């Protein structure tokens, strides 16, 4: 790209240094030199276009990778949620901690990829916006999963409390019955 800009700057210099006609806005310039610059620009363009296509292909690959990683996070979170529903309260706490660590690792990896995208050329600006959207979506999903897990834990604790209270009532009834029978 710098070669093309240099050639354009040289063409501009050639035009600005040309001799102006006495009447009108015409300028006399060295036609061969201008044609030579245009030839150089024409031959530099394919290489610049090739480089731009490579950058776009790299951006697309990174976007696909980020989307695949987000899909994997979603799948893992769903599996984790199903597993949480069938586990005990203590297992649930361990799974929540594990899920938080995994989510944090995935977010760190997503942020690293995002940083790599930020360091690319101007063409990658659009990719940066898409990576931010994916990261935000993953964080929102993580928050929702943690919220659901918290609700599941609360529900399990409530069920355990109800169970224990019913057993306590049964024990009290049995004690009362025993006391009345032996009195």
Secondary structure, DSSP 4 states (H G I P E B T S, - for coil): -HHHHHHHHHHHHHHHTSEEPSSSS-EE--HHHHHHHHHHHHHHHHHHHHHHHHHHHHHHHHHHHHHHHHHHHHHHHHHHHHHHHHS-HHHHHHHHHHHHHHHHHHHHHHHHHHHHHHTS-GGGHHHHHHHHHHHHHHHHHHHHHHHHHHHHHHHHHHHHHHHHHHHHHHHHHHHHHHHHHH-
